[in-house]
Amino acid sequence: MRPAADGAVPEHAQGAGKSDAAVVRDALGVGVAVGLSGFAFGVTSAGSGLSVLQTCVLSLFVFTGASQFALVGALAAGGNPFTAAAGAFFLGVRNAFYGLRLSQLLALPRAVRPFAAHWVIDETSAVSLAQPDRRSVRIGFTVTGLTLYTLWNLTTLLGALGAEAIGDTDAWGIDAAGPAVFLALLAPMLRTTTERAVAALAVVLMLGLLPVLPAGVPVLVAALAAPTVLYVEGRRRAATSDTVHGEDR
């Protein structure tokens, strides 16, 4: 079996074809399910003090849920806007790594790539990477991106308008909607022991530093959980390898 060239899907995967209808169905399912959670962001953002226009602009031009929730959460807690933006930025960096892989699989014309890059998020990446051939990848990416972008922005507007109508969102307990949705999106992604360890350490760091550092800063410090866990994991594997080699000798 020869390797795939130019980032194409391997030949053995291409043989397991998937109908366009099946790809569209899967993409719509993801797009609709996640797109509706834009309502929670709209409510949370407006309840944090942002205007309806500011809330909608965030969804239109940032369009990455975790970063948006992190930004408005830090601002609501009284954090410095630059610190809040930095935390949101670091959460969004992962999309650049998705883009490296998707650029090979999609192989889009140069003129289209800047527009497609705006839709490179967790959901479009997950649907695209699950497809067996380039045609399916393109359909999955386009349908997921279009559905999610449309619904996310529409429900963001509805949520922001709703928050203005009901007044004090804290009195209704709606301020918990943002963190709840964020955790619901994050939890299914933690599949390995290493990923769970990173998440657990990040929570410990953030909660431990929350009372002593300015709002927004604990989120940045929590980012150190990933390199810390990876370093410890690397040392553990190196020690195990040395032990095995020593026994072989």
C-alpha positions in Angstrom: 0.0 0.0 0.0 1.6 3.3 -1.0 1.1 6.4 1.2 -1.2 9.1 0.1 0.3 12.1 -1.6 -0.4 15.8 -1.1 -2.4 15.2 2.1 -5.0 13.1 0.2 -7.0 10.6 2.1 -5.4 7.1 2.0 -6.6 4.8 -0.8 -7.8 2.2 1.7 -10.1 4.8 3.2 -11.3 6.0 -0.1 -12.6 2.5 -0.9 -15.0 2.7 2.1 -17.2 5.3 0.3 -19.9 7.3 2.1 -23.0 8.7 0.5 -23.3 12.5 0.2 -26.7 12.3 2.1 -25.0 10.5 5.0 -22.3 13.2 5.2 -24.9 16.0 5.1 -27.0 14.3 7.8 -24.0 14.0 10.1 -22.9 17.5 9.4 -26.4 19.0 10.0 -26.7 17.0 13.3 -23.5 18.6 14.6 -24.2 22.0 13.3 -27.7 22.2 14.7 -26.8 20.7 18.1 -23.9 23.1 18.7 -25.4 26.1 16.9 -28.3 26.3 19.3 -25.9 26.8 22.2 -25.2 30.3 20.8 -28.3 31.3 22.8 -26.4 30.6 26.0 -23.5 32.7 24.8 -25.8 35.6 23.9 -27.4 35.6 27.3 -24.1 35.3 29.1 -22.4 38.0 27.1 -25.3 40.5 27.5 -25.6 39.6 31.1 -21.9 40.4 31.5 -22.4 44.0 30.4 -21.7 43.8 26.7 -24.2 45.4 24.3 -26.2 43.4 21.8 -24.1 44.8 19.0 -20.8 43.9 20.8 -22.1 40.4 21.5 -23.1 39.8 17.9 -19.8 41.2 16.6 -18.0 38.6 18.8 -19.9 35.7 17.3 -19.6 37.1 13.7 -15.8 37.7 13.8 -14.4 35.5 16.5 -16.7 32.4 16.0 -15.1 30.0 18.4 -17.3 29.2 21.3 -14.7 28.4 24.0 -12.8 31.6 23.4 -16.0 33.7 23.4 -17.2 32.3 26.7 -13.7 32.7 28.2 -13.6 36.4 27.1 -17.0 37.4 28.4 -16.5 35.4 31.6 -13.2 37.2 32.4 -14.8 40.6 31.6 -17.8 39.8 33.8 -15.5 39.0 36.7 -13.9 42.4 36.4 -10.8 41.3 34.5 -8.6 43.6 32.4 -9.8 43.5 28.7 -6.3 42.7 27.5 -5.9 39.8 29.9 -9.4 38.5 29.0 -8.5 38.8 25.3 -5.2 37.0 25.9 -6.9 34.1 27.5 -9.4 33.8 24.7 -6.6 34.0 22.2 -4.7 31.1 23.7 -7.9 29.0 23.7 -8.3 29.7 20.0 -4.7 28.8 19.0 -5.7 25.1 18.7 -7.7 26.0 15.6 -4.5 26.9 13.8 -3.3 23.3 14.2 -6.6 22.0 12.9 -6.0 24.2 9.9 -2.7 22.6 9.1 -4.4 19.2 8.6 -7.6 20.5 7.0 -5.7 22.5 4.4 -4.2 19.3 3.1 -7.5 17.4 3.1 -9.7 20.1 1.6 -7.1 21.4 -0.9 -9.1 24.5 -1.6 -8.2 27.2 -4.1 -6.1 30.0 -2.6 -8.9 32.6 -3.1 -11.3 30.5 -0.9 -8.8 29.6 1.9 -9.1 32.9 4.0 -12.9 32.5 4.1 -12.7 28.8 4.9 -10.2 29.5 7.7 -12.9 31.3 9.6 -14.8 28.1 9.9 -11.9 26.0 11.2 -13.2 25.1 14.7 -13.6 21.9 16.8 -16.9 20.8 15.2 -16.0 21.4 11.5 -12.6 19.7 12.1 -14.2 16.7 13.8 -16.8 16.1 11.0 -14.2 16.7 8.2 -11.6 14.3 9.7 -14.1 11.6 10.1 -14.8 11.4 6.3 -13.2 8.8 4.0 -12.5 10.9 0.9 -11.9 14.4 -0.2 -15.4 15.0 -1.6 -16.9 13.9 1.7 -14.4 16.1 3.6 -15.5 19.1 1.6 -19.2 18.4 2.0 -18.9 17.8 5.7 -16.8 20.9 6.3 -19.1 23.2 4.2 -22.4 21.9 5.6 -21.2 21.9 9.2 -19.6 25.4 8.9 -22.5 27.0 7.2 -25.1 25.5 9.5 -23.2 26.2 12.7 -22.2 29.8 11.6 -25.8 30.7 10.7 -27.4 29.2 13.8 -24.7 30.3 16.2 -25.1 33.9 15.1 -28.9 33.8 15.0 -29.2 32.3 18.5 -26.5 34.7 19.8 -28.7 37.6 18.7 -31.8 36.0 20.3 -30.0 35.3 23.5 -28.6 38.8 23.8 -32.1 40.3 23.1 -33.6 37.9 25.6 -31.1 38.9 28.3 -31.9 42.6 27.8 -35.6 41.8 28.1 -35.4 39.8 31.4 -32.9 42.3 33.0 -30.7 40.8 35.8 -29.5 37.4 34.5 -27.9 36.6 37.8 -31.3 36.6 39.5 -32.4 33.9 37.1 -29.2 31.9 37.5 -28.6 32.2 33.7 -25.0 33.3 34.4 -24.3 29.6 34.9 -25.3 28.8 31.3 -22.0 29.8 29.8 -19.8 27.6 32.0 -22.3 24.7 31.7 -22.2 24.8 27.9 -18.4 25.1 27.9 -18.0 22.0 30.1 -20.5 20.1 27.9 -18.5 20.9 24.8 -15.2 20.1 26.5 -16.0 16.8 28.3 -16.4 14.6 25.3 -13.0 15.7 24.0 -11.1 14.3 27.0 -10.6 10.8 25.8 -7.1 9.8 27.0 -5.5 9.7 30.5 -3.1 12.5 29.5 -6.0 14.8 28.3 -7.9 14.2 31.6 -4.8 14.9 33.6 -4.2 18.2 31.8 -7.9 19.2 32.4 -7.7 18.3 36.1 -4.4 20.1 36.7 -5.8 23.2 34.9 -8.9 23.2 37.1 -6.7 22.9 40.2 -4.5 25.8 39.1 -7.3 28.0 38.1 -9.4 27.5 41.2 -6.4 27.7 43.5 -5.2 31.0 42.0 -8.7 32.6 41.6 -8.7 34.2 45.0 -5.2 35.7 44.7 -4.8 36.8 41.1 -6.7 39.4 39.0 -9.6 38.1 37.0 -8.5 36.5 33.7 -5.0 35.7 34.9 -5.7 32.3 36.4 -6.9 31.1 33.0 -3.5 32.1 31.5 -1.6 30.3 34.3 -3.9 27.2 33.9 -2.5 26.9 30.3 0.8 25.7 32.0 -1.0 22.5 32.8 -0.5 21.1 29.3 3.4 21.4 29.1 3.6 20.3 32.8 1.7 17.1 32.2 3.5 16.4 28.9 6.9 16.9 30.6 6.0 14.5 33.4 4.6 12.0 30.9 7.8 12.2 28.9 10.0 11.6 31.9 7.9 8.7 33.0 8.1 7.1 29.5 11.9 7.7 29.4 12.3 6.0 32.8 10.2 3.1 31.7 12.2 2.7 28.5 15.5 2.8 30.5 14.2 0.1 32.8 13.2 -2.1 29.9 16.5 -1.7 28.2 18.3 -2.4 31.4 16.5 -5.7 31.9 17.2 -6.6 28.3 21.0 -6.2 28.9 
